[in-house]
Amino acid sequence: MTEESRERALLVGVDIGEEVDFERSMEELKSLAEACNMQVVGLVTQKLAMINKSLYVGTGKVAEIKQFIGECGADVVIFDNALSPSQIRNLQEELDMPILDRTSLILDIFAIRAQTREAKLQVETARLQYLLPRLVGMHEALSRQGGASGSMSNKGTGEKKLELDRRKIEHRISELRKELDEVQVDRQIQRKKRMNSRTPQVALVGYTNAGKSTVMNRMVEKYTGNEEKKVLEKDMLFATLETAVRTIETGDNKPFFLVDTVGFIHKLPHGLVKAFHSTLEEVKYADLLVQVVDFSDPQYRLQMDVTAETLKELGAGEIPMVVVYNKAETKMEDLPRVRGTQIYMSAVNDVGIAELAELIKSQIYATYQDAEFLIPYDKGAVVSYFMENATVITQEYLENGVRLVVNCHKGDADKYSEYLV
């Protein structure tokens, strides 16, 4: 897409003192607009004691925005917060310009990025749920076209159209939910198979563009060698929406499923969290969370707070966690560096991947124990089980059976306790 063909966006933000870092929020809005293939041509900000209920910004600021639109040739105006239906309507009337808020912008990005059937269904559901109350919010403006009585037959053309549109949207949402239910059944079956295998599940979580997909790809390269298993890796917000699951086998019979999840962001629309719940809930079933943090970002601690809040909302706030301070090459010379359950590394430079894998295994296999078994020759299936699901330390063929010394799950030691020496 050429520079000339991209939509030109004017960004507007209001600082009422509640934003921890207002400038940071506006920078993020600029990145979101660019992720939506827009060219940012201007920025207008205002400090207010409270939001203007009818126009979001002050009335004088509206005139300033209108003048700015003419000067910079903007095609769309984007506000760094969720706007009410009446605010959108009033601003469109005042500015004679398409109006987006932060929520609708993120929804547009998700619509561009969605590739799988499930992601497309989830995005369409979220967009329609966002649109519905805003459609209703236009009721008064449309009803001026005619008709004031309560009967449907006497309603004005605008009001009739509104009713029809509302019903179409509600019907479509209902259809989408049924389709999503079908997709979720498949996801639940796949999840159940993984859980029954007793292979631990590790979920990569964190702020969007922190490097989760890069960590996933370096793991895939190192431990599978299968380039086709790699996920999209790009330096942009919400580069991937699909949850990818890969089996990581480091060669010591201590495999784990590695799950790449949707990135989080400040003011992530609740409707998106709700629509993507089936995808995001993969996090809830993880044995371990690996939070990937962009250590090069001065606001990385705020991003960690956003991640903590989102995990809590998903019901995953109590799951054990390893913290990966990624992109640490900008601040540290001696990499990788492991401190307890934290690691400083550089995934893009392939520095720290082996150490991260060891750190992950030390956490998810902490309940494993060394055990010695004497297994009769007619119980070959038990021997095979331990060969596939445990780390065999020694193996010896004796007169009355196979002697195995293994590092295995406590549950397996209990299950085959009759063979314990």
C-alpha positions as CSV (number, residue, x, y, z in Angstrom):
1,M,0.0,0.0,0.0
2,T,1.4,3.4,-1.1
3,E,1.7,6.4,1.3
4,E,-0.8,8.2,-0.8
5,S,-3.4,5.5,-0.7
6,R,-3.4,5.0,3.1
7,E,-6.1,6.6,5.2
8,R,-4.9,9.8,7.0
9,A,-5.8,9.8,10.6
10,L,-6.0,12.7,13.1
11,L,-5.6,11.4,16.7
12,V,-7.4,13.1,19.6
13,G,-6.8,12.5,23.3
14,V,-8.2,14.0,26.6
15,D,-6.1,14.0,29.7
16,I,-8.3,14.1,32.8
17,G,-5.5,13.0,35.2
18,E,-6.5,9.4,35.5
19,E,-4.1,8.1,32.9
20,V,-0.9,6.8,34.4
21,D,1.1,7.9,31.4
22,F,-1.1,9.9,29.0
23,E,1.7,10.5,26.5
24,R,2.4,6.8,26.4
25,S,-1.2,6.1,25.7
26,M,-1.2,8.4,22.8
27,E,2.0,6.9,21.4
28,E,0.3,3.5,21.6
29,L,-2.8,4.9,19.8
30,K,-0.4,6.0,17.0
31,S,1.0,2.5,16.8
32,L,-2.5,1.0,16.7
33,A,-3.4,3.4,13.8
34,E,-0.2,2.4,11.9
35,A,-1.0,-1.3,12.6
36,C,-4.3,-0.6,10.8
37,N,-2.4,0.7,7.7
38,M,-3.2,4.3,8.5
39,Q,-0.9,7.4,8.2
40,V,-1.0,9.5,11.3
41,V,-1.0,13.2,10.1
42,G,-1.7,15.0,13.3
43,L,-2.3,15.0,17.1
44,V,-4.7,17.0,19.2
45,T,-4.8,16.8,23.0
46,Q,-6.7,18.6,25.8
47,K,-6.6,18.6,29.6
48,L,-10.0,18.6,31.2
49,A,-11.3,18.1,34.7
50,M,-13.9,15.7,33.3
51,I,-15.0,14.4,30.0
52,N,-17.6,16.4,28.0
53,K,-20.6,14.1,28.0
54,S,-21.9,15.3,24.6
55,L,-18.7,15.8,22.6
56,Y,-16.0,14.1,24.7
57,V,-13.8,17.1,24.2
58,G,-14.6,20.8,25.0
59,T,-16.7,22.8,22.5
60,G,-13.8,25.1,21.7
61,K,-11.6,22.1,21.0
62,V,-14.1,20.8,18.4
63,A,-13.6,23.9,16.4
64,E,-9.8,23.5,16.7
65,I,-10.1,19.9,15.5
66,K,-12.2,21.0,12.6
67,Q,-9.6,23.5,11.5
68,F,-6.8,20.9,11.9
69,I,-8.7,18.5,9.7
70,G,-8.7,21.1,6.9
71,E,-5.0,21.8,7.3
72,C,-3.7,18.2,7.4
73,G,-6.3,16.6,5.1
74,A,-7.4,13.9,7.5
75,D,-9.8,11.2,6.4
76,V,-10.7,10.0,9.8
77,V,-10.5,11.2,13.5
78,I,-9.6,8.7,16.1
79,F,-10.2,9.2,19.9
80,D,-8.0,7.5,22.5
81,N,-10.9,6.2,24.6
82,A,-14.3,4.5,24.2
83,L,-16.9,6.9,23.0
84,S,-20.6,6.7,23.8
85,P,-23.1,6.4,20.9
86,S,-24.3,9.9,21.4
87,Q,-20.7,11.3,21.5
88,I,-20.0,9.5,18.2
89,R,-23.2,10.9,16.6
90,N,-22.6,14.4,17.8
91,L,-18.9,14.4,16.7
92,Q,-19.8,13.1,13.3
93,E,-22.4,15.9,12.9
94,E,-19.9,18.6,14.1
95,L,-16.9,17.4,12.1
96,D,-18.6,15.8,9.1
97,M,-16.0,13.1,9.3
98,P,-15.8,9.4,10.2
99,I,-15.1,8.9,13.9
100,L,-13.3,6.0,15.5
101,D,-12.5,5.4,19.1
102,R,-9.8,3.1,20.5
103,T,-12.1,0.1,20.7
104,S,-13.3,0.3,17.1
105,L,-9.7,0.8,16.0
106,I,-8.6,-2.4,17.8
107,L,-11.6,-4.2,16.3
108,D,-10.5,-3.1,12.8
109,I,-7.0,-4.4,13.4
110,F,-8.3,-7.8,14.7
111,A,-10.5,-8.0,11.5
112,I,-7.5,-7.5,9.3
113,R,-5.4,-10.0,11.2
114,A,-8.0,-12.8,11.6
115,Q,-7.0,-15.8,9.5
116,T,-8.7,-18.9,10.9
117,R,-12.5,-19.5,10.9
118,E,-12.6,-19.2,14.7
119,A,-10.8,-15.9,14.8
120,K,-13.0,-14.5,12.0
121,L,-16.2,-15.6,13.9
122,Q,-14.9,-14.1,17.2
123,V,-14.0,-10.7,15.6
124,E,-17.3,-10.4,13.8
125,T,-19.2,-11.2,17.0
126,A,-17.2,-8.5,18.9
127,R,-17.7,-5.9,16.1
128,L,-21.5,-6.5,16.0
129,Q,-21.8,-6.3,19.8
130,Y,-19.9,-3.0,19.6
131,L,-22.1,-1.7,16.9
132,L,-25.5,-2.7,18.4
133,P,-25.7,-0.1,21.2
134,R,-24.3,2.6,18.9
135,L,-27.0,1.8,16.4
136,V,-29.6,2.2,19.1
137,G,-27.9,5.4,20.1
138,M,-28.8,6.9,16.7
139,H,-32.5,6.4,17.4
140,E,-33.4,10.0,18.1
141,A,-31.6,11.3,15.0
142,L,-33.3,8.8,12.7
143,S,-36.7,9.1,14.3
144,R,-36.8,12.8,13.3
145,Q,-37.4,11.6,9.7
146,G,-41.0,11.0,10.6
147,G,-43.5,9.2,12.9
148,A,-43.9,9.7,16.6
149,S,-46.5,7.3,17.8
150,G,-45.7,3.9,19.4
151,S,-47.1,1.6,16.7
152,M,-44.7,0.1,14.2
153,S,-46.9,1.0,11.3
154,N,-46.6,4.7,12.2
155,K,-42.9,4.7,12.7
156,G,-40.8,6.9,10.4
157,T,-38.6,5.4,7.7
158,G,-35.5,6.0,9.7
159,E,-36.9,4.3,12.8
160,K,-38.2,1.4,10.8
161,K,-34.7,0.9,9.3
162,L,-33.2,1.1,12.7
163,E,-35.5,-1.7,14.0
164,L,-34.7,-3.9,11.0
165,D,-31.0,-3.3,11.3
166,R,-31.1,-4.1,15.0
167,R,-32.9,-7.3,14.4
168,K,-30.5,-8.3,11.6
169,I,-27.6,-7.7,13.9
170,E,-29.1,-9.6,16.8
171,H,-30.0,-12.5,14.5
172,R,-26.4,-12.6,13.1
173,I,-24.9,-12.5,16.6
174,S,-27.1,-15.5,17.5
175,E,-25.9,-17.4,14.4
176,L,-22.2,-16.5,15.1
177,R,-22.6,-17.8,18.7
178,K,-23.9,-21.2,17.4
179,E,-21.0,-21.5,15.0
180,L,-18.5,-20.6,17.7
181,D,-20.0,-23.2,20.0
182,E,-19.3,-25.8,17.3
183,V,-15.7,-24.6,16.9
184,Q,-15.3,-24.6,20.7
185,V,-16.3,-28.3,20.9
186,D,-13.4,-29.1,18.6
187,R,-11.0,-27.0,20.7
188,Q,-12.2,-28.7,23.9
189,I,-11.6,-32.2,22.4
190,Q,-8.1,-31.2,21.4
191,R,-7.4,-29.7,24.9
192,K,-8.8,-32.9,26.6
193,K,-6.4,-35.0,24.5
194,R,-3.4,-32.8,25.5
195,M,-4.4,-33.0,29.2
196,N,-4.9,-36.7,29.1
197,S,-1.4,-37.2,27.7
198,R,0.0,-35.8,31.0
199,T,2.4,-33.6,29.0
200,P,2.6,-30.3,30.8
201,Q,1.2,-27.2,29.0
202,V,3.1,-23.9,29.0
203,A,1.4,-20.7,27.8
204,L,3.3,-17.7,26.5
205,V,1.5,-14.6,27.7
206,G,2.3,-10.9,27.8
207,Y,1.8,-7.5,26.1
208,T,1.4,-7.4,22.4
209,N,4.6,-7.1,20.5
210,A,6.8,-8.2,23.5
211,G,8.2,-11.1,21.5
212,K,6.0,-14.1,22.3
213,S,6.0,-15.4,18.7
214,T,9.8,-14.9,18.5
215,V,10.3,-17.0,21.6
216,M,7.9,-19.6,20.1
217,N,9.8,-19.7,16.8
218,R,13.2,-20.0,18.4
219,M,12.0,-22.9,20.4
220,V,10.5,-24.6,17.3
221,E,13.7,-24.1,15.4
222,K,15.9,-25.5,18.2
223,Y,13.8,-28.4,19.2
224,T,11.8,-29.5,16.2
225,G,13.8,-28.2,13.2
226,N,10.4,-27.9,11.4
227,E,10.2,-24.5,9.7
228,E,6.5,-25.2,8.8
229,K,5.7,-25.2,12.5
230,K,6.8,-21.6,12.9
231,V,4.2,-18.8,13.6
232,L,4.0,-15.3,12.1
233,E,6.7,-13.2,13.6
234,K,6.4,-9.4,12.9
235,D,7.3,-6.2,14.7
236,M,3.8,-4.8,15.0
237,L,0.9,-4.8,17.5
238,F,-1.4,-7.9,17.3
239,A,0.6,-9.5,14.5
240,T,-1.1,-12.9,15.4
241,L,-4.5,-13.7,16.8
242,E,-4.6,-17.4,16.5
243,T,-3.6,-19.6,19.4
244,A,-0.8,-21.9,18.2
245,V,0.3,-25.1,20.1
246,R,3.6,-26.8,19.5
247,T,5.2,-29.8,21.1
248,I,8.7,-29.0,22.5
249,E,10.9,-32.1,23.0
250,T,14.4,-31.3,24.3
251,G,15.6,-34.9,24.1
252,D,15.3,-36.1,27.7
253,N,11.7,-37.4,27.8
254,K,10.5,-34.1,29.4
255,P,8.4,-32.6,26.6
256,F,5.9,-29.8,27.0
257,F,3.2,-28.2,24.9
258,L,4.1,-24.5,24.2
259,V,1.1,-22.3,23.5
260,D,1.4,-18.9,21.8
261,T,-1.6,-16.7,22.8
262,V,-3.1,-13.4,21.8
263,G,-1.2,-10.4,23.1
264,F,-2.7,-8.0,25.7
265,I,-2.9,-4.3,25.6
266,H,-3.9,-1.3,27.7
267,K,-7.7,-0.7,27.5
268,L,-8.2,-4.0,25.7
269,P,-11.9,-3.9,24.8
270,H,-14.0,-6.1,27.1
271,G,-16.1,-7.2,24.2
272,L,-12.9,-8.7,22.6
273,V,-11.9,-10.5,25.8
274,K,-15.4,-11.9,25.9
275,A,-15.5,-12.8,22.2
276,F,-12.0,-14.4,22.3
277,H,-12.7,-16.2,25.6
278,S,-12.5,-19.7,24.1
279,T,-9.1,-18.8,22.7
280,L,-7.8,-17.0,25.7
281,E,-9.0,-19.6,28.1
282,E,-6.2,-21.9,26.9
283,V,-4.2,-19.9,29.4
284,K,-6.4,-21.2,32.3
285,Y,-5.4,-24.8,31.6
286,A,-1.7,-24.1,31.5
287,D,0.5,-25.7,34.1
288,L,2.9,-22.8,33.8
289,L,2.7,-19.3,32.4
290,V,5.7,-17.7,30.7
291,Q,5.3,-14.0,30.7
292,V,7.3,-12.4,27.9
293,V,8.2,-8.7,28.7
294,D,9.8,-6.2,26.4
295,F,12.6,-5.2,28.7
296,S,13.8,-2.5,26.2
297,D,10.5,-0.5,26.7
298,P,10.8,2.1,29.5
299,Q,7.2,1.3,30.5
300,Y,7.6,-2.4,30.7
301,R,6.4,-2.5,34.3
302,L,3.1,-0.9,33.3
303,Q,2.8,-3.5,30.6
304,M,3.3,-6.2,33.2
305,D,0.5,-4.7,35.3
306,V,-1.8,-4.8,32.3
307,T,-0.9,-8.5,31.8
308,A,-1.6,-9.3,35.5
309,E,-5.0,-7.6,35.3
310,T,-6.0,-9.4,32.1
311,L,-4.8,-12.8,33.5
312,K,-6.9,-12.1,36.7
313,E,-9.9,-11.4,34.5
314,L,-9.4,-14.7,32.7
315,G,-9.2,-16.6,36.0
316,A,-5.5,-17.4,35.5
317,G,-4.0,-15.1,38.0
318,E,-2.8,-17.9,40.4
319,I,-1.0,-20.1,37.9
320,P,2.8,-20.4,38.5
321,M,4.8,-18.1,36.3
322,V,8.3,-17.6,34.7
323,V,9.1,-14.1,33.6
324,V,11.2,-13.6,30.4
325,Y,12.8,-10.2,30.2
326,N,13.1,-10.2,26.4
327,K,15.1,-7.7,24.3
328,A,17.5,-7.4,27.2
329,E,20.5,-6.9,24.9
330,T,19.7,-3.2,24.9
331,K,20.4,-2.9,28.6
332,M,22.6,-5.8,29.6
333,E,25.9,-7.3,28.3
334,D,26.0,-10.7,30.0
335,L,23.2,-12.6,28.5
336,P,21.5,-14.9,29.2
337,R,21.1,-14.3,33.0
338,V,18.8,-16.5,35.1
339,R,17.6,-15.3,38.5
340,G,15.2,-17.7,40.2
341,T,12.1,-17.8,38.0
342,Q,13.3,-14.9,35.9
343,I,15.5,-14.9,32.8
344,Y,17.0,-12.0,30.9
345,M,17.6,-12.9,27.2
346,S,17.3,-11.9,23.6
347,A,15.0,-14.2,21.6
348,V,15.6,-12.4,18.3
349,N,19.3,-13.1,18.6
350,D,18.7,-16.7,19.8
351,V,20.3,-16.0,23.1
352,G,18.8,-17.7,26.1
353,I,16.5,-20.2,24.4
354,A,18.2,-23.3,25.9
355,E,18.4,-21.7,29.3
356,L,14.7,-20.8,29.1
357,A,13.8,-24.4,28.2
358,E,15.7,-25.7,31.2
359,L,14.0,-23.1,33.5
360,I,10.6,-24.2,32.2
361,K,11.3,-27.8,32.7
362,S,12.6,-27.2,36.3
363,Q,9.2,-25.7,37.1
364,I,6.8,-28.1,35.3
365,Y,8.8,-31.2,36.3
366,A,9.3,-30.1,39.9
367,T,6.9,-32.8,41.0
368,Y,9.0,-35.5,39.3
369,Q,11.0,-37.9,41.4
370,D,13.7,-40.6,41.0
371,A,12.3,-44.1,41.5
372,E,13.6,-47.6,41.1
373,F,11.3,-50.3,39.6
374,L,11.7,-54.1,39.0
375,I,9.2,-54.9,36.3
376,P,8.4,-58.5,35.3
377,Y,9.2,-59.5,31.7
378,D,5.5,-60.2,31.0
379,K,4.7,-56.5,31.8
380,G,6.5,-55.1,28.8
381,A,3.8,-52.4,28.4
382,V,4.9,-50.9,31.7
383,V,8.5,-50.8,30.6
384,S,7.5,-49.1,27.3
385,Y,5.4,-46.6,29.2
386,F,8.4,-45.4,31.3
387,M,10.6,-45.4,28.3
388,E,8.2,-43.0,26.6
389,N,7.1,-40.9,29.6
390,A,10.0,-40.7,31.9
391,T,13.7,-40.0,31.9
392,V,15.5,-43.4,32.2
393,I,18.6,-43.1,34.3
394,T,19.7,-46.8,34.2
395,Q,18.2,-49.9,32.6
396,E,19.3,-53.5,33.6
397,Y,18.0,-56.9,32.6
398,L,17.9,-59.2,35.6
399,E,16.7,-62.8,36.0
400,N,13.3,-61.9,37.3
401,G,12.6,-58.7,35.3
402,V,13.8,-55.3,34.1
403,R,15.3,-53.0,36.6
404,L,14.6,-49.3,35.8
405,V,15.8,-46.3,37.6
406,V,13.8,-43.3,36.3
407,N,12.9,-39.8,36.9
408,C,9.1,-39.9,36.6
409,H,5.9,-38.1,37.6
410,K,4.8,-38.8,41.2
411,G,1.5,-40.0,39.8
412,D,3.2,-42.6,37.7
413,A,5.3,-43.8,40.7
414,D,2.1,-44.2,42.7
415,K,0.3,-45.9,39.8
416,Y,3.0,-48.6,39.4
417,S,4.0,-48.7,43.1
418,E,3.7,-52.5,43.1
419,Y,6.9,-52.7,41.1
420,L,8.8,-50.2,43.2
421,V,12.0,-51.5,44.8
